[in-house]
Amino acid sequence: MGSSREIRSMDETSPASLDGDDSFQRKKLSVFFIESDNRRMAFGRGYTGGTTPVNIHGKPITDLSRTGGWLAAAFIFGNEIAERMAYFGLSVNMVAFMFYVMHRPFASSSNAVNNFLGISQASSVLGGFLADAYLGRYWTIAIFTTIYLAGLTGITLCATMKVMVPNQDECDQLSSLLGNCQPAKSWQMLYLYTVLYITGFGAAGIRPCVSSFGADQFDENKKNYKTHLDRFFNFFYLSVTIGAIIAFTLVVYIQMKHGWGSAFGSLAVAMGLSNLVFFAGTPLYRHRLPGGSPLTRIAQVLVAAFRKRSVKFSSSDLIGLYEIPGKHSAIKGSRKIAHTDNFRCLDKAALQLEEDQDQTNPSPWRLCTVTQVEEVKILAKLIPIPACTIMLNVILTEFLTLSVQQAYTLNTHLGRLKLPVTCMPVFPCLSIFLILSLYYSLFVPISRRITGHPHGASQLQRVGIGLAVSILSVAWAGVFERYRRNYAIKHGYEFNFLTPMNKLSAYWLLIQYCLIGIAEVFCIVGLLEFLYEEAPDAMKSIGSAYAALAGGLGCFVASTLNTIIKTVTGDREGSQRSWLSQNINTGRFDYLYWFLTVLSVINFIAFLYSAKVYKCRAHEKDEQEQSRKF
């Protein structure tokens, strides 16, 4: 059986066309999978095939009932709560720490934190690569969560030891605003940036793996797998929200009552405890074996396709598309993927010629399997969907900084209770918490009647709903900011932007906060579930990293956009105020919000087109089965 042909041409099997027309002059090719376990290993090593769950030692799990499921997922949720608590705790406090303690300008402090947020998300591709290629998701989380803890410990030392910060004598809030305080020394800032980016690097390794590793705990052969997966991603994002709520309330409270060292120290303690919880769940976890370097496999497809770029599909010495025999693919931890007609230029990497048939073990740099080619096609096909969520992340980043500046000019009293301005971002988190709590009891039954979808809406529909609501959020932000600015000018606060306007409540910001919270729930949760289901078996972490990469790019785009707007709308002489003037009452934040609204509408149209032309893998499989019947 092992010596049998893996590929049969049109006269031996049913055809699967590679060409768009029906010209008889072109040779149609098909893939023939021989169902046998007598396999030739393309990469020269044996393994447990398919997506069989294994234990931490790489051995197949004989009794799945003792592992995985919601109990194992609970330990993973605990790790995610602490990670997001640290992430958001740094994002909301680090700007103020750099400004008031390290005496850095507000603009440079904001950009430094935005870069931290961007790097920690954009570099998630590295964490996804290491997990899928070599380490596996468990060991990637274990290693990078330790790096994360080391970074947080370093930040705590910086905030605790006087030698690590500039002199704080005779430096009050007014002096900080006027820039009269002693600035931090170069080595002090170098240390802070080093430990901050170590923390970001740790987050980058964790983020693409946690959601995928949690989803791995459920048996995809069970009938209720889809339901469990859908609920898992909702509960996963609920744990993200809980971590953010703690960061925006408890950590802010600790900072105000006990200082910066205690605030950052609480994040390090939480991360240390979450590490213990994560490792405690080790006996319960189900693992997927890493499939080898995905970047190498991608490079092999591109090189092989380039080397055979001149070979025509109608070539006389063409045998067909290459695939190894047997039930399992040549890629560890991956099932075979059926051939599709997308990106047909890449199919040349799998074209088996007569000269290739004579080789016992062909080089993957010259001849790739259909499954390997389809992996690359899937990754390329996925790109437009997460790319369309970059705009949502731009809005989230802008809200995180600009809306806080708005809140400083407003009355933050809630009855007799005065909430700190840094607590304001907790409100979108509370709206997310409420929506996720009511999601299955309210949204799903109502939307199911409209769409007929068993989960209320498909993953792409949920992403689309989120993007649409984000447009409403940023549009309202522009409307309210115009009203707030006109109110400030009318009542004599134009040049007194440090004094809150007692008769204008900051809780008008709740409308844009709640709307962006709704948008985040639908868009991000739907995107994570979509990427996990659509990504190739051996590239689940890379697929999840797409979402984090979109978030990181959103941070970078927001920083770049702010820099461009400051340059274009202002001048060095100060005769013309920038839209993003430090005096928010003379700036034009409303113009920025409306500009973002226009960009969001264009982005939404692009998403609608991308979603319309996208064919889910399940739909492609159904179409292939239908074509075989006829």
Backbone hydrogen bonds, N-H to C=O, Kabsch-Sander energy under -0.5 kcal/mol:
donor,donor_aa,acceptor,acceptor_aa,energy
4,S,1,M,-1.4
10,M,28,K,-0.7
12,E,9,S,-2.1
13,T,9,S,-1.5
16,A,29,L,-1.5
26,R,23,S,-1.4
28,K,26,R,-0.5
29,L,16,A,-0.6
30,S,8,R,-0.5
32,F,6,E,-1.0
33,F,31,V,-0.6
34,I,32,F,-0.6
35,E,33,F,-0.6
36,S,34,I,-1.6
39,R,37,D,-1.8
41,M,39,R,-0.6
42,A,40,R,-0.6
44,G,41,M,-1.2
49,G,47,Y,-0.6
50,G,334,S,-0.7
52,T,49,G,-1.3
54,V,287,H,-2.4
55,N,59,K,-2.7
58,G,55,N,-2.1
61,I,53,P,-1.7
62,T,60,P,-0.6
64,L,62,T,-0.6
66,R,63,D,-1.3
67,T,64,L,-1.6
68,G,284,L,-3.6
69,G,217,Q,-3.0
72,A,68,G,-0.9
73,A,69,G,-1.9
74,A,70,W,-1.7
75,F,71,L,-0.9
75,F,72,A,-0.5
76,I,72,A,-1.2
77,F,73,A,-2.5
78,G,74,A,-1.7
79,N,75,F,-1.3
80,E,76,I,-2.0
81,I,77,F,-2.4
82,A,78,G,-1.7
83,E,79,N,-2.2
84,R,80,E,-2.6
85,M,81,I,-2.0
86,A,82,A,-2.3
87,Y,83,E,-2.4
88,F,84,R,-2.8
89,G,85,M,-2.0
90,L,86,A,-2.2
91,S,87,Y,-2.0
92,V,88,F,-2.2
93,N,89,G,-1.3
94,M,90,L,-2.8
97,F,93,N,-2.3
98,M,94,M,-2.8
99,F,95,V,-2.0
100,Y,96,A,-3.2
101,V,97,F,-2.0
102,M,97,F,-1.9
104,R,98,M,-2.5
109,S,105,P,-2.4
110,S,106,F,-2.7
111,N,107,A,-2.3
112,A,108,S,-2.2
113,V,109,S,-2.1
114,N,110,S,-2.5
115,N,111,N,-2.5
116,F,112,A,-2.0
117,L,113,V,-2.8
118,G,114,N,-2.7
119,I,115,N,-3.1
120,S,116,F,-2.4
121,Q,117,L,-1.1
122,A,118,G,-3.5
123,S,119,I,-2.3
124,S,121,Q,-1.5
125,V,122,A,-1.1
126,L,123,S,-1.3
127,G,123,S,-1.0
128,G,124,S,-2.7
129,F,125,V,-2.4
130,L,126,L,-2.6
131,A,127,G,-2.1
132,D,128,G,-2.4
133,A,129,F,-2.4
134,Y,130,L,-2.1
135,L,130,L,-2.6
136,G,130,L,-0.7
136,G,131,A,-1.3
139,W,135,L,-0.5
140,T,136,G,-1.7
141,I,137,R,-2.3
142,A,138,Y,-2.5
143,I,139,W,-2.3
144,F,140,T,-2.4
145,T,141,I,-2.4
146,T,142,A,-0.9
147,I,143,I,-1.7
148,Y,144,F,-2.5
149,L,145,T,-1.9
150,A,146,T,-2.1
151,G,147,I,-2.3
152,L,148,Y,-2.3
153,T,149,L,-2.2
154,G,150,A,-2.0
155,I,151,G,-2.1
156,T,152,L,-2.3
157,L,153,T,-2.1
158,C,154,G,-1.8
159,A,155,I,-2.0
160,T,156,T,-1.2
161,M,157,L,-2.6
164,M,161,M,-1.4
165,V,162,K,-1.4
171,C,168,Q,-1.2
176,S,172,D,-2.0
177,L,173,Q,-2.2
178,L,174,L,-2.1
179,G,175,S,-0.7
179,G,176,S,-0.7
180,N,175,S,-2.7
181,C,175,S,-0.6
184,A,102,M,-1.6
189,M,185,K,-2.1
190,L,186,S,-2.4
191,Y,187,W,-2.2
192,L,188,Q,-2.2
193,Y,189,M,-3.0
194,T,190,L,-2.2
195,V,191,Y,-2.5
196,L,192,L,-2.3
197,Y,193,Y,-2.4
198,I,194,T,-1.9
199,T,195,V,-1.9
200,G,196,L,-2.0
201,F,197,Y,-2.3
202,G,198,I,-2.2
203,A,199,T,-2.3
204,A,200,G,-2.0
205,G,201,F,-1.3
206,I,202,G,-1.3
207,R,203,A,-2.6
209,C,206,I,-1.5
210,V,206,I,-2.0
211,S,207,R,-0.7
213,F,209,C,-3.2
214,G,210,V,-2.4
215,A,211,S,-2.1
216,D,212,S,-1.8
217,Q,214,G,-1.3
218,F,215,A,-1.5
220,E,218,F,-0.6
222,K,219,D,-1.5
225,Y,222,K,-1.4
228,H,224,N,-2.5
229,L,225,Y,-2.8
230,D,226,K,-2.5
231,R,227,T,-2.4
232,F,228,H,-2.7
233,F,229,L,-2.1
234,N,230,D,-1.3
235,F,231,R,-2.8
236,F,232,F,-2.9
237,Y,233,F,-2.0
238,L,234,N,-1.6
239,S,235,F,-2.0
240,V,236,F,-1.7
241,T,237,Y,-2.2
242,I,238,L,-2.3
243,G,239,S,-2.1
244,A,240,V,-1.9
245,I,241,T,-2.7
246,I,242,I,-2.3
247,A,243,G,-1.9
248,F,244,A,-2.4
249,T,245,I,-1.0
250,L,246,I,-0.6
251,V,246,I,-2.0
252,V,247,A,-0.6
253,Y,249,T,-2.5
254,I,250,L,-2.6
255,Q,251,V,-2.3
256,M,252,V,-2.2
257,K,253,Y,-2.3
258,H,254,I,-3.0
259,G,254,I,-0.6
259,G,255,Q,-1.4
261,G,159,A,-0.5
263,A,259,G,-1.7
264,F,260,W,-2.7
265,G,261,G,-2.2
266,S,262,S,-2.1
267,L,263,A,-1.1
268,A,264,F,-1.8
269,V,265,G,-2.6
270,A,266,S,-2.3
271,M,267,L,-2.2
272,G,268,A,-2.3
273,L,269,V,-2.5
274,S,270,A,-2.2
275,N,271,M,-1.9
276,L,272,G,-1.6
277,V,273,L,-2.2
278,F,274,S,-2.8
279,F,275,N,-2.5
280,A,276,L,-1.9
281,G,277,V,-1.1
281,G,278,F,-0.7
282,T,279,F,-1.5
284,L,281,G,-1.6
285,Y,281,G,-0.7
285,Y,282,T,-1.1
287,H,54,V,-2.6
291,G,132,D,-1.6
292,G,132,D,-0.5
292,G,133,A,-0.8
297,R,293,S,-1.8
298,I,294,P,-2.4
299,A,295,L,-2.5
300,Q,296,T,-2.5
301,V,297,R,-2.0
302,L,298,I,-2.3
303,V,299,A,-2.8
304,A,300,Q,-2.9
305,A,301,V,-2.6
306,F,302,L,-2.0
307,R,303,V,-2.6
308,K,304,A,-1.4
309,R,306,F,-1.5
311,V,308,K,-1.3
315,S,312,K,-2.0
318,L,315,S,-1.2
319,I,352,Q,-3.0
320,G,352,Q,-1.1
321,L,30,S,-0.8
322,Y,350,A,-2.7
326,G,34,I,-4.1
327,K,36,S,-0.8
329,S,334,S,-1.0
332,K,330,A,-0.6
333,G,48,T,-0.7
334,S,331,I,-1.6
336,K,327,K,-0.5
344,R,341,D,-0.5
346,L,343,F,-2.0
347,D,344,R,-1.0
348,K,345,C,-0.9
349,A,346,L,-1.9
350,A,347,D,-1.7
351,L,348,K,-0.9
352,Q,320,G,-3.3
352,Q,350,A,-0.5
353,L,351,L,-0.7
354,E,317,D,-1.7
356,D,353,L,-0.7
357,Q,353,L,-1.3
358,D,354,E,-0.7
359,Q,356,D,-1.4
366,R,363,S,-2.0
367,L,363,S,-2.7
368,C,349,A,-2.7
370,V,322,Y,-1.7
373,V,369,T,-2.0
374,E,370,V,-2.8
375,E,371,T,-1.9
376,V,372,Q,-1.4
377,K,373,V,-2.0
378,I,374,E,-2.6
379,L,375,E,-2.3
380,A,376,V,-2.3
381,K,377,K,-2.7
382,L,378,I,-1.9
383,I,379,L,-0.9
385,I,382,L,-1.2
387,A,383,I,-2.0
388,C,384,P,-1.4
388,C,385,I,-0.7
389,T,386,P,-1.4
390,I,387,A,-1.3
393,N,389,T,-1.7
394,V,390,I,-1.9
395,I,391,M,-2.0
396,L,392,L,-2.3
397,T,393,N,-2.2
398,E,394,V,-2.5
399,F,395,I,-2.7
400,L,396,L,-1.8
401,T,397,T,-1.0
401,T,398,E,-0.5
402,L,398,E,-3.0
403,S,398,E,-0.6
403,S,399,F,-0.9
405,Q,401,T,-1.4
406,Q,402,L,-2.0
407,A,403,S,-2.3
408,Y,404,V,-1.5
409,T,405,Q,-0.6
409,T,406,Q,-1.4
410,L,407,A,-1.5
411,N,501,M,-0.7
411,N,504,L,-2.6
412,T,410,L,-0.7
414,L,417,L,-4.6
415,G,413,H,-0.6
417,L,414,L,-1.7
419,L,412,T,-1.8
419,L,417,L,-0.7
423,C,420,P,-1.7
424,M,421,V,-1.9
426,V,423,C,-2.1
427,F,424,M,-1.9
429,C,425,P,-0.9
430,L,426,V,-2.4
431,S,427,F,-2.2
432,I,428,P,-2.2
433,F,429,C,-2.6
434,L,430,L,-2.4
435,I,431,S,-2.5
436,L,432,I,-2.8
437,S,433,F,-1.8
438,L,434,L,-1.8
439,Y,435,I,-0.8
442,L,438,L,-2.5
443,F,438,L,-0.9
444,V,439,Y,-2.5
446,I,442,L,-1.5
447,S,443,F,-3.0
448,R,444,V,-2.3
449,R,445,P,-1.1
450,I,446,I,-0.9
451,T,447,S,-3.3
452,G,448,R,-2.1
456,G,453,H,-2.0
457,A,455,H,-0.7
462,R,458,S,-2.1
463,V,459,Q,-2.0
464,G,460,L,-2.4
465,I,461,Q,-2.4
466,G,462,R,-2.3
467,L,463,V,-2.2
468,A,464,G,-2.3
469,V,465,I,-2.4
470,S,466,G,-1.9
471,I,467,L,-1.2
472,L,468,A,-1.3
473,S,469,V,-2.2
474,V,470,S,-2.3
475,A,471,I,-2.1
476,W,472,L,-2.5
477,A,473,S,-2.0
478,G,474,V,-1.7
479,V,475,A,-1.9
480,F,476,W,-3.0
481,E,477,A,-2.3
482,R,478,G,-1.8
483,Y,479,V,-1.8
484,R,480,F,-3.1
485,R,481,E,-2.6
486,N,482,R,-2.2
487,Y,483,Y,-2.3
488,A,484,R,-2.2
489,I,485,R,-2.3
490,K,486,N,-2.5
491,H,487,Y,-2.0
492,G,489,I,-1.2
493,Y,488,A,-3.4
494,E,488,A,-0.5
496,N,493,Y,-1.0
499,T,496,N,-1.4
501,M,409,T,-2.5
502,N,500,P,-0.9
504,L,501,M,-1.8
505,S,503,K,-0.5
506,A,411,N,-2.9
508,W,505,S,-1.0
509,L,506,A,-1.8
510,L,507,Y,-1.0
511,I,508,W,-1.1
512,Q,508,W,-0.5
513,Y,509,L,-2.3
514,C,510,L,-3.3
515,L,511,I,-2.2
516,I,512,Q,-2.2
517,G,513,Y,-1.9
518,I,514,C,-2.3
519,A,515,L,-2.4
520,E,516,I,-2.2
521,V,517,G,-2.1
522,F,518,I,-2.1
523,C,519,A,-2.6
524,I,520,E,-2.0
525,V,520,E,-0.8
525,V,521,V,-1.2
526,G,522,F,-1.3
527,L,523,C,-2.2
528,L,524,I,-2.6
529,E,525,V,-2.1
530,F,526,G,-2.3
531,L,527,L,-2.8
532,Y,528,L,-2.0
533,E,529,E,-2.1
534,E,530,F,-2.3
535,A,531,L,-2.2
539,M,536,P,-1.9
540,K,537,D,-0.7
543,G,539,M,-2.4
544,S,540,K,-2.4
545,A,541,S,-2.0
546,Y,542,I,-0.9
546,Y,543,G,-0.9
547,A,543,G,-0.6
547,A,544,S,-0.8
548,A,544,S,-1.2
549,L,545,A,-3.0
550,A,546,Y,-2.2
551,G,547,A,-1.7
552,G,548,A,-2.5
553,L,549,L,-2.8
554,G,550,A,-1.8
555,C,551,G,-1.6
556,F,552,G,-2.2
557,V,553,L,-3.0
558,A,554,G,-2.2
559,S,555,C,-2.3
560,T,556,F,-2.8
561,L,557,V,-3.0
562,N,558,A,-2.4
563,T,559,S,-2.1
564,I,560,T,-2.5
565,I,561,L,-2.6
566,K,562,N,-2.4
567,T,563,T,-2.0
568,V,564,I,-2.9
569,T,565,I,-2.7
570,G,566,K,-0.9
571,D,576,Q,-1.1
574,G,571,D,-0.9
577,R,575,S,-0.5
581,S,578,S,-1.4
584,I,582,Q,-1.2
586,T,583,N,-1.5
587,G,583,N,-1.2
588,R,579,W,-1.6
591,Y,588,R,-0.5
592,L,588,R,-1.3
593,Y,589,F,-2.4
594,W,590,D,-2.3
595,F,591,Y,-2.2
596,L,592,L,-2.4
597,T,593,Y,-1.7
598,V,594,W,-2.2
599,L,595,F,-2.2
600,S,596,L,-2.4
601,V,597,T,-2.1
602,I,598,V,-2.1
603,N,599,L,-2.5
604,F,600,S,-2.4
605,I,601,V,-2.0
606,A,602,I,-2.0
607,F,603,N,-2.2
608,L,604,F,-2.4
609,Y,605,I,-1.9
610,S,606,A,-2.4
611,A,607,F,-3.3
612,K,608,L,-1.8
613,V,609,Y,-2.1
614,Y,610,S,-1.1
616,C,614,Y,-0.6
620,E,616,C,-2.3
621,K,617,R,-2.2
622,D,618,A,-2.0
623,E,619,H,-2.5
624,Q,620,E,-2.2
625,E,621,K,-2.2
626,Q,622,D,-2.3
627,S,623,E,-2.3
628,R,624,Q,-1.6
629,K,625,E,-1.4
630,F,626,Q,-1.3
